[in-house]
Amino acid sequence: LFRFGATTAPLVKVDINGGLAINSSGSVVTLTADNQTVTVGDRSYIRLTSDNTTASNRTFVLSTPLKEGQIIVLEWTSTTNKGELLDDSAMTGGGNVRLSGNFSPGTADDTLTLIYNGTDCIELCRSNN
């Protein structure tokens, strides 16, 4: 429990008066094979690219996040190379990603935001930028 300011009984566990930054690892994950696992670990912001111009040649899956409620933001960084995160529920249902449809970013700065519910990473939103 964090207590900020003069209050001794905050209404929420963390109340931040200012900006909040979610750090990336400082590097971009490059997809170099089809069906590659991207390690989530304790990260919430993962920047991605690939070495291929065809999305279906660079599909990827996510490792299991560490904590229920973990937010994961995926950002695509390439303007030419492609990748694709497949919606597991549309396939066998055996994976840990539930999307409104496959995520195939078309340009740099496209994003997908997920929340981990203890079993699956569920899509919150996506943005085609």
Secondary structure, DSSP 8 states (H G I E B T S, - for coil): ----TT-SS-SSS---SS-------SSEEEE-STTEEE--TT-SEEEEEES-S-GGGSEEEE---SSTT-EEEEEE--SS---EE--GGGTTS-SSEE-SS-B---STT-EEEEEE-SS-EEEEEEE--
